[in-house]
Amino acid sequence: MNIQKHMELIFVSVLTILGVGTLAMENLPKAFAKAKPAVANDIGTPTNMAVVVIRAPRGKA
């Protein structure tokens, strides 16, 4: 198969696929953020990053 003969068809097909994909992604429902408790997570999991809170008195200059 000679790709040069079909380059225009490939180009138009890729543009069509990208256009339809973009249209589908724009029409997906928006995610709603859920309020999380303000508690530090000291153990990291694959879906949660560990949070480190450091509290110390400020030094005097």
N, C-alpha and C positions, 0 to 999 in steps of 0.2 A: 504494500500500500504506500502510495506516495503522499507524504504528509503535506507537502507544499500545495497539492491540489485541494486539500481539504482545510487549509488554514483559516479561511474565512468562516467556514462552518464551525470550526473549533472555537474561534474567537467569539462568535455570536452566541454559541452554546454556553461558554463560560460566563459571558456577561449576563445571560438570561438566568443562569443558576445563581449567580451572585445577587442579582436583583430580586429574585423570588426569595432567596434566603434572608436578605435584609428586610424585605417586607414582612416575612413571617416573624422575624425576631422583634421587629418594632411593634407588632400586634399582640405579643405575649402579655399576659397580665403582669402588672408590677408586683414585686415582692413587698410585703409589709414587714417592717422591722419590729421585733418584739423587745420589750424592755427587759434587760437582764439585771439581776440584783447587783448592787455595788459591792460585791465581796471579791477580794483578791483570790485568784486561782493560783495556788502554790504548786500544783502538779500539772505539768504539761501533758496533753494528750494529742493524738494526731489531728483532731479537729479544734483543739483549744491551745493557744500559746500560754505558757506560764507567765504570770504577772508578778513582778517584784516591786514592792513598795518600800522605799528607804526613807526613814524619818530620823532626823538628827538635828540637834540645835545648831544654829548658824554660828560660825566663828566670828570673833570680833576683830575688826581690822585695825 
